[in-house]
Amino acid sequence: MGGKAERAAVRKDDISLRVREARLRLIARSGLTSGPMNVLNAGLLAVFLAGGISPWILGAWLVAITVISAVRVAVLLPARKPGRALSPRMMAMFIVLSCAMGALWGAAPWMVGEGASPHALTAALVFIAGMTAGSALTSAAAPSAVLAYNAPAILISAANLACTGGFFGFLFSGVLILFLVVTFKLARTFSATLTDAVRSNFDLEEARRQTEAQAAVMTRLAEHNDLAARRAEEQARANAAVLANMSHELRTPLNGILGMAHLLEEAGLEGEPARMAARVRDSGQALARMLGDVVDVARIEAGHVELNIEDMTARALGERIRRAAETDAAQKGLALTVGFAGESDRALRADAGRLFHIAQIFVSQALRTTSEGGLDITLCTQLDAAGAARLRVTVRDTGEGVPESARNRLFDSLSQDSVDPYIRANGAGLGLHLAKRLAGLMQGRVGYEPGPAQEGSVFWFEVTLPVSCKADRYADGETFSLTTRRLRMLVAERDAARRSVLLGYLKSFNCVVTCVGSSAELVSVLGAAAYDAAVVGLSLEDCEPEEACDDVRSLPSTAAMTPVVRLVRDLEAPVMAGATETLVRAPVSADNLKAALVEALAGDLAASATLRRTA
């Protein structure tokens, strides 16, 4: 509590000091113009007073006003320098001089003699009213200075009118006093407004400092989290590489076991020895398949996966699944049907081997849990408006189904501390986990549903694939590496808060981010290393964002072809494809930024597949 009270006291003192300095600066700037105005108006009034007053008195009055005006200006001159303000001593001297100046103006009606112009008194009152009003304007920041000038000027003049007697004399005297009260109240109101303005400005500066400090902390925290994520990712890949190597080493003795089991079967064993050799062979083959799945999972975790992209059709994939499953289904006395829906003969670009592997995992799971009835496999191909195709493969069985307790973590059981008894008993954990990971690599998804009337199971997976340009024949196969690497993104933005927001969004998209604040840094960094894309914000230190994009396109290297996403205020649509860049509306959201990146990276299949939300 004590610390909070101390901070409040310091804040109050700081605001008071700023208010005082602001008042003194305003008085110093406006007071410099009031000096010449006093001398000029005094000279004009002297014309009306001439002839009705002794020249010596009038001259002394003019000299006094001139000298006091000059001294007031001299007092205010030092405050014109930057960073300087009137000291308390100088302010006190200014108030004393203002009081003397007001007294001289108040004495003007008393100097009107019988020989003066008939309009002399009226002119004197008009000049006094004008000068006091000017004082209220130029010294309104300090009500004490206004009162020091106006009180003697108006009260002495009002006393002169009261001495003339009569109704109008007292009336005009009362009006002058009312004018004094009004000008003083206006000065106090202006002073209060000035105080509020300074306090609001102080609050804004304090909020800005806090925002900048918080943005800096968020940036450091994001960098720390990114470093920790990199280390965790590297450790996970190292662990996955060790697991993959161990799996490969286990294959050598396992192949020996399978070979010996085959030789035993070929030796003509009969009865129980023959059944034992068959069980050894079946167990060895199951272990070999499991090791294959372990190797695939380890390669995915280590970021080393290759997709063999070629033309395929849903019908060809379905026939392949049928041939692989019909023998096992026949041995168990199960019916097997494979059906097709939609554009099943349309050629698609995909890794047919990986798709077959996912389907084979689901079929194996169905065969393992089904003792009577059969399996129904359906492949549905639907074209969308964008020219892509959505392939959905569904495997239905009439088996025992999956208990409700195991459904929520069916595809992620390996990541749990304890494995559901059903999953452990059926050995489904590794295969279903691998199916989910393989589908994820192809930007697809997997799922489970209970069968009709809660009988049996329905496993499905769905992927979106490009349609082949060669619809009437297969194209040559092409192989590219699809790894789990993190995309490299370059952010160009001067504002720390906006840069922190972009940094957080991109890191949630599985990206490694480098930040710069100017076009020169943007061009320099792009020339030194390769980036998957660049995101240009709303402001840069050395030029407009449009000019920075032009600088990127002017680079004399392949860096000029780097995809660019640029933030634009008041954009009609959330995302728009421009001639040389992709535009996204600001303030930007995570979904709009991801959509813009997908649009910008549309020509890079590997990068598009890697771009995903991780948080």
N, C-alpha and C positions, 0 to 999 in steps of 0.2 A: 504494500500500500504506500509505503514511504517513497519508493522509487517512482510510482505512478504520480504521486503528488508533486514530486520534484520535477518530473518531465512536464507536467502541466504548468508549473510555475515558469520553467524555462521557456516553454512555448508562448506563454502569456507575455513574458518580457521581450521575446523576439518580435512578437506582433506589435507590441507597443513601440519598440524601437523603429520598426519599419514604418508604422503610421506617422511617427514624428518626422522621420526623414522624408517621407512623401509630402507631408505638409510644408516642410521647410523648402523643399525643391520647388513646389508650386508657387509659394510666396516669392521665392527668389526670381523665378522666371517671369511672373506677372508683375512683380513690383518694379522691375527695371523699366517697364513701359509707363508706369504711373508717374515716375519722376518728371519726364518731359511734359506729360499731360498737365501736371500741376502748374508748371511754369507757363505753358501756352495759355491755359484758361485764366490764370492770374493776369497775364498781359491783356487778354481780351476784356476782362472785367474792369481793368484799370481805365480802359477807354470810356466806359460808362461812368466811372467814378470821377474822372478828371473834371476839374472846374468846381466841384463841390467839396473839395478836401484839400488840405495843404499838400503841396507837391512833396514836401519832406516826409510827411507821414505816409503818403502813397508810395513814395520811393522806398522808404524803409520797409513797408509791407511787402513790396515786390522783391526786395533784396532778401528779406527773411525767408520768403517762400522758395526763392531760387537756391539759397544756401542749404536750407533743410532738405530740399529735393536732391541736391547734389550729394549731401552726406548720406541720405538714404540709399541712393544708387551705389555709393562707394561701399556701404555696408553689405549690399547684396551682391556686388561683383564677384567676390571669391567663390560664391556658391554656383557660379556658372561653369566652373571646371568639372569634368566628369568625376564622379565618386566623391564630390565635396558637398557638404550641406551646411546650413547656418548653425553655428554653435549657440548654446544657450545665452552666452553673453551678447553675441551679435543680435540674437532675436530680441533680447531685452532692450538693446539700444534702438532697434528698429521700431519697437512699440512706443518708446519714449518719443522718438522723432515723429511717428505717426500722430501721437497725441498733440505735439506742438503744431504740426501741420493742420490738424483739424481745428485747433484753437484759432489759428490765423484765418482759416476760412470762415469760422463762426464770427470773427470780429468784422468781417466785410460789411454786414448791414449796419453796424454801428458807425462805420466811417462815412455813410451817405449823408452829405450835408445839404443845406438848403439850396445851394447853387448847383447841385448835381442835376443830371438829366432826370426828367420825371420817371423814366423807366429804369433808373439805376437800382432802386431797391428790388424791383421785380427781377432784374438781371442777376443781382447778387444771390437772391433766393434760388433762381434757376440753376446758376452755376454751382451753388452749394449742394442742391439736390443731385445734380449730375455727378459731382465729385464724390459724394457719399455713396451713391449707387455704384460708381466705379470702384470704390474701395471695397464694397461688399463683394464685387465680382473678383477683384484681383487678390484679395486677402481672405476669401471665404474659407480656405483650408484651415485658418486659425481664427476662430471667433474673437479671441482676445485682441488681435490686431485690428479687426473690423470695429470692435467697440472702442478701441483707443483712438481711432481716426474719426468715427462718426459721432460719438457721444459729445465731445467738445464742439464739433462743428454744428451739430443740430441743436444742442441745448443752448449754446450762446446765441444762435440765431433766433431760437424760439423765445428767449428772454427779451430780445430786442422787439419782437412782434408784440409780446405781452405788455411791454412798456408803452407802446403806442396807444394801448387801451382800446376800448370799443369791442363790439361783438366779433367783427372779422379778425381783429388782432389776436384775440384769444382762440378763435376758430383755427386760424392758420398756425398758431403756436401748437395747438393740440394735434393738428395734422402732422406737423414736423416730428413731434414726439412719437406719434403712432408709426411714422415712417422709420424712426430709429428702432422701435421694437420689432417691426417687420423685418428689416434688414438683418438685425441680430439673430432672429429666429431662422431666417434663411441660411445665414452663415452656419449656424449650429446644425441645421439639417444637412447641409453639404458636407460638413465635417463628419457627421455620423455616417453618411453614405461613403465617404472616402475611407473611413475605418472599416466598414463592411467590405468594401472592394479589396482593401489590402489583406484583410483576414481571409477572404475567399481565394485571393491569389496565393496566399501562403498555404492554404489547405490544398490547392491544386498542385503546387510545387511539391508539397510533402507527399501527396498521393502519387505524383509522377516518380519521385525518388523511390517510394516503396514498390511501385510497379516495376521499375527498372531493376531494383534489388531482387524482387521475386523472380523476374525473368532470368536474371543472371543465375540465381540459385537453381531454377528449373533447368536451365541449359547445362549447368554443371552436373545436376542430378541425372539428366538424360544421357550425358556423356559417360557418367559413371555406370549407369545401367547398361549402356551399349557395350562398354568394356567388359562388364560382368557377363553380358549375354554372349559376347564373342568368346570369352574364355570357356563358358559353359558349353557353347556349341563346339569349340575345338576339342574339349574333353569328351563330349558325347561322340564326336566323330572318331576320336582315338579309341574309345571303348568299342565302338561299332567295328572299327578295323581289326581290333584284336579278336572280337567275336567271329568276324568273317574268316580270319586266318585260322582260328581254331577249328571252325566248321570244315574248312578245306582239309586240314590235317586229319580230322576224324573220318573223312571219306576214304582214306587209304585202308585202314583196318576194316572199315565197313564193307568196302568192295571185296576184300578178302573173305569176309564172312559170307557175303552173298555168293561169291564164286564157289566156296566150299559147299554151301547149301545146294547149289545147282549140281555140283558133281555128285553129291550124295543122292539126289533124286535120279540122276542118270545112272547110278550104280545098281538100280533095280531093287531098291529096298521095298519091303512089303510090311503091311500091318502097322503096328505102333511106330516102328522106326521111320516109316515113310511119312506118317502124319507128323511126327516130331520134326523131320527135315522140312516139311511144308510149312509148319508154324515158324521155324527159324527163317525160312525164306520170306514169308509174309511180314514177319516182324522187322526183318532187315529192310525190306522195301518200304515199309511205313516209316522206319527211321531215316532212310535215305530221302524220302519226300520231306520229312520234317527238317532234315539238315538243309535241303534245298530252300525251304521257306526261311530258315534262319539266315542263310547266306543272303537271300533277297532282302530281308528286313535290315540286315547289317549294312548292305550296300546302299539302301535308301538312307539309313541314318548317317552313313559316312559321306553321302552326297555324290555317289558314283553310280548313276543309273543311265542306261542308254535305251532310247525308244527307237524301234525300227519302224519308221513311218512308210506305209505303202498303201496302195488301193485295196480295199476290201469291201465286202457287202455283208449285211446282216444275215442273208441266207447262207453264204459260205461259212460264216462263223457258226450258225446254228447247226449245219450239217457236221461240222468238225466236232461240236459238242456232242451231237448224237452218236457219232462213231466212237468217241472216247468213253461214253457212259453206257452204251447198250449192252456190252458184255457183262459188266458188274450188275446192271439192273436185271438182266436175264438170269444170272446165277441166283439172285435173291427172289426171283419170281415176281418182280415189280414191272408194271406197265410204264413205258417211257414214251412221251409225246413231245414233239418240238413244233411249236407254231410260230407264225410270223404275222405281223401287222404293219400297216403303213408302207413306206417305200423300202421294202426289204431288198430290192434288187439295185438300189441306188449305190453307186460306188462312193465310198467315203475314205478319207485319209486318216489312218490310225495305225497303232501298233496292235495288229490282230493277235499276236502271241500273248501280250499282256492282258488283253480283253478275255482271251480264252482261259488264261490262268485264273482270273477272278471267277469266271463262270465255273471252272472246274472245282474251285474251292467250295462254292455253294452246292454244286452237284454232289461232291464227296460228302459234305455235311448232311445233305438230304438222304443219301444212300445209307449213311451210318446210322441214322435215327429212324429209318422207315423199315418196317418188317412186312407190311402188307399194303396193298393199294398201288400207288405208283407215283411218278414224277411228271410234272407238266412244266415245260420250259417254253417261255414266250419271248420273242425278240421283236420289239416295236421301234420303228424308225419314223420320226416325225420331222419334217422340214420347218424351219422358222422363217420369219420375214427377212432376217439378216442374211439368208443364204446358207446357214449352217444346219446341221442335223442333230437331233437329240436321240441317241440310242439308249433304250432301256431294256435290260435283260432281267427277266423274272423267273425264279425257280420255285415252284410250289410242290409240296410233298404232303403225304397223308400220314406222317410219322407222329411221334409223341409230342412234338412241339417244344417250345422253349418256356420254362417257368417264368412267371412274371418277375421274380426276384433277379433273374439274370439278364433281362431284356435291355435295361438301361445301359449296361456296361458290356454288352455282348461283343462289340468290336474293339473295346479298349481294356479288356480284362487283364492283359499283361502289364498294364501300368498301375494296377491296383495292388494294395498291400496283401489282400487275400482274394483268391480266385473262387468264384461261385462253384459249389460242388457239381452242378450240372455241366458247366464248362470244363471242369477238370476231368470229369468222368468220360466225356465225349471227345476230349482232346481237340476242342474247337477254338481255343484261345489264339494260338499262333496263326492258324490259317485265316481266320476272320480278321485278325489284326492286319495281316499282310494284304488281304483284299481291300481293306479301307485305305491303306497306304498307297497301293498301286492305283486305285481309283483317284486318290488325291493328287498323284503326280500328273494325271491326265485331266485335272480340274473337274473331276467327277465326284460322285457321292454314293454311299451304300446305305442299305437300310433293312430292317426286319419288321414284318407284320405277322400277327397270328393268322392262321387259316380261317376259312369260313366256320362259323359256330365254334370258334376257339379250338379247332382240330387241325393239326398239322402246322406247317410253317411256310412263310413266304419270304424268301431272301431276294433282294433286287439290287442292281447297281445301274447308275445312269451317268452317261458322259455326253458332252457336246463336241461334235467333230466337224471339221470342214468338209464340204462336199468336193469330190474330185472333179477337176476340170475335164478329165478324160472319162466321159460317162460310159463309153462303149467298150473300153478295154482297160486292163490294168496298166498302171504306170510302173516305171522302174522304181525299185525300193530305194529309200534314202534313210540314212542313219544319222542321228544327231544326238549329242549328249544333253540330257536333261538332268541337271544336278540340283541339289537343294541349296545352292549358293545363294547368298543374299545380294540383291540388286544394288548397284552403286549409283547413288543419286547425288546431284550437285544442286544445292539451294543457294540462290542469289537474292538476298533481302537485307536491307539496312536496318529496319526496325527490329529490335531485339524480341519484343513480345510476339510479333507475327512470325519471326524466324523460329521461335521456340515452338509455336503451334505446328508449323510445317514439319519441323524436326520430329515432333511426337507422332504426327500422322504417318510420315514416311517410315519411321521405325516400326510402327504397328503393321506396315505392309511388307515386312521382311526385307527392309532396305538398310544399307549402310550409307550414312549421309555425311557429306562434307558441306560446310556453310561458308559463304563469302558475302561481302557487303558491297562490292562494286563491280562494274563491268570489266575493269582491268584485271581484277582478281579472277573473275569468271573465265575470261579468255586465257589467262595464264594457266589456271588449273586444268582447263580442258586440253590445252596444248601439252601438258605434262603427263596426263594419265587418261585412260579411257573410262567413260561413264555411260551407263545405260540410258540416262536421261538427265535433263537439267530442268529445274523448276525456278522460274523467274518471278519474284514477288511484285509488290506494288511500288516500291521505291528503292533506288540505289544511290550510292554516295556521289557518283560522278556523272550520271546521265539518266535518261528516261529508260524504262524497261524495254520499250520498242527498239531503241537504239542498241541496247545490249544484245537483243536477239539478232539484229543486223550484224553486229560485230562477230557473233558466233558463226553465222552463215558465211562470213567473209574470211574465215580462217583458211590458211593454205594447206589444209590436211584433212584427213578423214574425220577429224573432230567437228568439222562443219556440218556433218550429217547427223550429229547427236540430236535425238528427239528433244524438243523443247515444249514445256508446258508453262503458260504464262497466266498469271492472275489478272483479271480485269474487273473493274467496278461496273455495276449496273449492266451486266451482260444480259441479253434477252433470254438466252437459254442457259441452264447450268453448265453445259459443256458444248463447245463449238469447235469444229475443225477448221483452222485457218489455212492460209496458203503455205506458210513455212513453220507453223506452230499450232499447238492445241490450246485453246482458250478455256479457262474455267472461271466461273463467277466468284467474285469476292464480296463479302467474307466467305472463305472456302470451308466446306464441310469435308469430313473424311470420305463419305460416299462419293461426293462430286470429284474430289481429288483422285480417288482410285479410278473412277470412270474416265477421267481425263488421261491418266497414265495408261490405262488399257487402250484408249484410242490412240495415244501417241506411240505405243509399243505394238500396235496391231501387226506390223510387218515382222516382228521378232517373236516367233512362236515360243522359243525357250524362255525369253524374258517374260512374256505374258503368262506362261505357266508358273513361273517362279513368284510372280506378284500375287500375294494373298494376304488376307488379314490374319495376323497372328495374335491379336489381342483385341 
